[in-house]
Amino acid sequence: MSGHFEPLPGGGAAVALDDVEISIIRSLAVQLLELIGPGPAEDASDDPLAELFADGPSEPPADPVLRRLFPDAYTDPEGTPGPERAGEQKAHSAEFRRYTENDLRAGKRENALTVVRSLDELASEAAGAGGAVLKLTPQESQQWLRALNDLRLAIGSRLEITDEDDTDLLYRLPDEDPRKPMVMAYLWLGGLQETLVTTLLP
């Protein structure tokens, strides 16, 4: 999959995608939306202040992918802390998560929805043509960039990638390895992300 983003005059970015690439990215974005979960319920309060101060969860998610997407805010940079320090970190992380995770989820959800919506529009253009050029505004480019990052974090978590050495090993996987399709998607999304970053540089 050779598509790469290029800058548009006046801002934004464009990339040529074929039908298969459109389908893959859309499917991954939908899976990410399902993982993140739905937005506020229909019976949620209409009071914007109530929504603003609504408490989120205080415990880290059980799913390892969600833990990667919504990590604890407070960790010891020097390694494993003592029991007292660990208790403090857990309390601070729980408090921070309670007031921020709902907003973080909403932002990630909106980014993924932007990807799905723009690909749905593109798919109608690409019908019968085998592909089309996706054109993003500067704002959409930022949302796509964040969504691509979340998709790579999610796939990387499933592949148990924790550092650069793990990534190097992925290149050497045999074709018959069942992880190979996911690895190919991970590396391809990385290329898209890298070229999109380049278009956003001044």
N, C-alpha and C positions, 0 to 999 in steps of 0.2 A: 504494500500500500504506500504509494509514493507521494500522496498529496502533502503540500506544505503551505502554510499561510504566507501571504504577501501583503504589504501595506497598501491601503487605498489612498488615493489623493484626498487630502483634507481630513484624514483620520479614518480609523477602522481597519478592517482586514478582510481578505478574501482567500478562499481555498476551493479548489476543484475537488469534488467528491463524486464517486460513482455510486450506483444503487446499493452495492454491497456495503460500502463504507458508511453511507447514510444509515442503512439498516443496523449496522453494528453499533455505531455511536448512539443511535436512538434507543436501541435495546438496553445498552449499558446505562444510559441516563434514566430510563424508566425503572430499571432494577435499583438504581441509587435512590430514586424517589420512594420506592417501596420500602427500602431499608431505612431511610430517614423517617418515614411515617407521614401521616396526613397532617394537614394544618389544623387550625382551631376548629372545633366542632361547630355545627350549625347553630347549636343553642348557646354558643359562647356569648359572653356579655358584649353589648354594643358600646359599652363605655371604654373609650380608648385608654383612659387612665388605669382602669381595672386591668386591661390587657397588658399595659406597660409594666405593671407591678405584679402580674401573675407569677407565682412561683413555678420554677421548673424542677426537674429531678435533682436530688442531692447526691445520688450514688452514680458511679460510672456505669455505662451500659454493659450488659453481660456479653453482647456480641463483640468479638475482637475487632471487627471492621469498624463498628460504631465507636469503640474505644480509641481507635486510631483517628477517626474523624473528630471525636470530641474528647481529647485527652485531658487529664487532670492539669489544672493550671499551676499547681505548686508541687515541684519535685526537688529533691536534693541534687544539685549539679555535681556534688563531690562523691556521690555514691549512696549506699544504704545508710539512712540516718538512724540514730538511736531511738529507743521506744518513745521517749518524750517528744523528740523532734518529729518523729513519724506521726504521732497523734496530732500535733499542731498542723502539720502539712495536710493531713486528711481533713481536719476541721475547716481549714482555709479553702481547700479545694472544693469541699461540699458546699460551702457558702457561696463561693464564686460560681460554681456550676448552677446552683439554684437560681441565680439572678441572670445568668447569661446563656444557658443552653437553649432555651426556647428561641431567643433571637438568632443564635447561631444556626439552629435547625431551619428557621424560617429563611435565612439568607441562603443556605445551601439548597433548600427546596426551590427557591426562586431562580437560582442559577441553573439548576438542572431543568426546570420548566422552560427557561429561556432556550436551552439547547433543544429540547423536544419540540417546542413551537417553531423555532427557526428551521429545524430539519423537516417538520411536517410541511412547511411552506415550500421548502426546497424540493421535497419528494414530488409535489404536484408539478413543479417545473421540470423535474428530471424524468417524469413518466414518459416512456417511449424513446427517450433520448439517451438513456444509459448513464446519465449523470448530469450534474449542473454545477455552477459556481455559487458557493455560499458567500454572501456579502454581509459583513457585520458592521454595525455602528461602533464608535469607540466604547460606549457603555456596554453593548452586547459583547464586544471583544473581552472586556474585563470579566463579565459574567461567564463567558465561555472558558476563560483562563482559569477561573476559580473552580468551575465544574470539572474541567479536565484534571486539575490537581486532585480534586476529591475522588474522581474515578480511578486515578492512578494509586492513590492511597488505599482505596478499597481493594483493588486488584492486588496491590503489593502486600496487603495484609493477608489476603487469601493465599498468596504464594509464599507467605512467611519471609518476605524480604525485610531485613532490618538494617543492612548497610550495603556499601558499594560492592563488597565481595560477593554478596548474594546475587546482585545484578549480573556480575561477570559470569557466575555459574549458569545463569539462565541462557546465555548465548550458546552454551555448549550442550544443552539438552538434546537428546536424540529425538528425531521426528515422531517416534512411537510413544514418547512420554505423554501421558494424558494432560499434563499441564501446558503442553506446547501451544495450543490455541490461545490460552489465557496469557501466556508469556508474549506471544506475538502481538496481542492487543495492548499489553502493558508497554511494550517497546514502541509500538506505533503511536500510541497516545502521547508518549514521551516526546517523540519527534514533532507531533502537532503542537504540543505545549511549548516546546523550545522555539519553534518558528513563530508562534503567536506572541511569545514574549518579545522576540526581536522586532516585530512590527510595532510594539508599544513603546519601544525605546525612543527617546527624543533624538 
